[in-house]
Amino acid sequence: MRIGVVQFPGTLDDDDALRAVRSAGGEGVKLWHKDRSLRSIDAVIIPGGFSYGDYLRCGAIAKFAPIMDEIINSAGSGMPVLGICNGFQILCEAGLLPGALTRNGNLHFLCRDQEISIENNRTIWSNDFSPSEVITIPIKNGEGAYVADPQTLRKLAEEDLVVARYVGANPNGSLHAIAGISNETGNILGLMPHPEHAISELTGPSRDGLRFFTSLIQKSLR
């Protein structure tokens, strides 16, 4: 399975995402923000970092990159898309997911291991988990507080679109402790924590993050 990983100016975690794809059994394909072709990929990851220096606000410039036109069109046709941290922010700015990510409630940048619970294991990116399973993966963000209007929050709850929530103390002030959400069809996932940094116990707090990637690849083989 060919999985593209997009690099914008300021992207930091593209190599980590490519490594996670390979560890899960996929073929990683590097994509550049100015590309106008997705190079026959089967899925795409928008990784973390500070695209375009986070000028204006996180993801606000990245949504206009040429590659995003291709991603938006393909996502609408069902192509799996995973946005991690800054990638989550870009997906919200591009209208592929509802809501927005704002400054952490304590106004501090956070970098630590974090427990999250898997609230919905029926998406393309979460089906390798058990319902309500608690896992540990890193977070590192300064604008990680998920916000949305009451109607959107109601819809997320009623349609089971919240994929992950923070466990214990809410680290960044996200409404309803939301750490990740999907679209209605489950092919698009935005996740604020970093699963690509938890694919090996040698370098991460666990191997829990790897299953976001095996969820996609193993489902394609079934």
N, C-alpha and C positions, 0 to 999 in steps of 0.2 A: 504494500500500500504506500503510495507516494503522498507525503504530507509536507506541505509548504510551510515555511517559517519566514515571516516578513521582517525585513530590517528597515527601520526608519533612521534618519539622523538622530542619535541619542538613544537608540535601542541598546539595552545592556544584556539581555538574557536570551538572545537568539541562539547562541552556541549551546547553552544549557538546554533549551527546548529541543534543538536538533539531537543532542545526546540522549534526551529522554525518549524521543521518537525511535532512535536506533535501539535503545535498551528494551523498548516494548516490541521490537520486531518489525518496525516500519522503515521506510526509506525517506530520509530527510532531504528536502529540496529548498535551497536558499532562494528567497524572493526579495527583490529590491523595491523600495517604495515608488520608484518611477516606472516599474514594469507595467506593461499593458497586456500582459499575458500571464495566466496562472500556470502555464507549462504542464498542462495535463495532470495536475495534482488531483487527489481524491478528497483531500481535506486541507484546512489551513489553520495555522496558529499565529495569533498576533501576540508577541511576547511582551515582557515588561521592560521598563526603562523610562526614559524621559523624551519621548518623541518630539522633535523640533524644540527641545529645551523646555517643554511645557509652557511655551509662551501663550498668551491670552488665557488659556486654561488647559488642563490636561486633555489631550486628544483633539482639541478644537482645530488644529491645523492639519493633523494627520488624516482626519476624515476626508480632506480634499485631495489626498495623494492619488495619483492615477491608479495604483493597485487597488485602492478601496472601491473604485467603480466596479472592477471585476469581482471583488469579494462580495459586494452587496448584491450584484446580479446573481452570482452563483449560490449565495446563501439563500436567496429567495427561491431557488430551484431545489433546495434541499442539501446542498453541500455542507458537511460538518465544519463549524468554525468555533475555535476556542480562543477567547481573549483573556490573557492573564495580566492582572494588575493594570498597567498602562493600556494593555490590550482591552481590558474590560471597559476602561474609560473611553477608549476609541469606539468600541461597539455602541456605547450609549450615545456618544456624540453623533455617530453615523446613523442613529435611529434603528439599529438592528436589535437593540434591547431598550427597554424603558428605564426612566429614572436617570440619575446622575451620581457621580462620585465627587464629594467635596472634602474640604480640609478636615483632618482628624479632629475629634472633639477637644482633645487636649492641646492641639496645635503643634504637636511634636511628631517628628518622623519616628516610625516604629520599625524595629528590626528584631524579631524574636520568633521562636517556635510557638505555634498556636494550635490548640485543639479546635476542630470543627466537626459538626455532625452532618452526615449525608441525609438530607431531608427527602430527596427524590433520586432514586437509583434507576429510573426508567428512561433517562436521556441517553443519547449516543455516547456521551462522555462520562457517564457515571454508572453504567450498568454492571460494572465489575465489583461494585460495593454492595453491602447488605443494607437494608432499610435501617435508618437511625444509627448506623455505624459511626463511631467516633474515631477520627484519625488525627494525626499530628503532622502538620506541614508548616514551613516558615511563612511569615508575613514580613513585608518591608515596603512601607508606603507612608506618604505624608498626606495624600488626598484619597483616603480609602473609605470614607464614611458614605455608605449608600443612602441616598434620599430619593423620595418620590412622593407624589401627591396621594392623598388618602384613597382615591379611586384606584390608582395603580397598585398600591399596597394591598388593597382588598382583592383585586384581580389576581395578584401573585399568590395570595394565600388560597383563594377559592379554586384556582386552576392548578395548584400544586407546582408552581413555577420556581419556587425557592429551592435550589439544589443543595445549598450548604448554609449553615448558620454557625456563628461563633459560639463556643462552649465556655461557660464561666463568665468572667468579667468581659464586657464588650470592649475590645481593644481600641476602636476608633470612633465609636459613636454611631455606627450604622443603624438605621431604623430597623427594628425587629431583629437585630443582630444578624442581618443578612450579609453573608460572605460570598454568595454566588447565586446567579439566577439564569434561567434558560428562557428561550422563546416557546411559543405554544407547541411547536412540532418537535422540540427537543434536539434540534441539530445545532443550535447556537448556545454556547455557554460562556458567560462572563464570570470570572473567578478572581477575587482579589488576592487570596494567598497564592503561593508559588509552588505548585506540585512538581515542577521541573527541578527544584532544589531538594526534593525528597524522593529520590529514586534509588538510593544506596545508603545503607546504614554506615558506610565508611565516611561519606561526605555530608550526610543529612541526618535529621533527627529520626528518620524512619525510611521505609520503602513505600509508604502509603501513597505518595504522589504518583508513583508509576502507574497505578491502576486507572488514573484518568486517561492515560495514553493506551493502555491495554484494553480499556473499555471500547475504544474506537476500533482498534485493530482486530481484536478478537471477534467483535460483533460483525465485522466485515467478512470474516472467514466462516461464520456459521451458516 
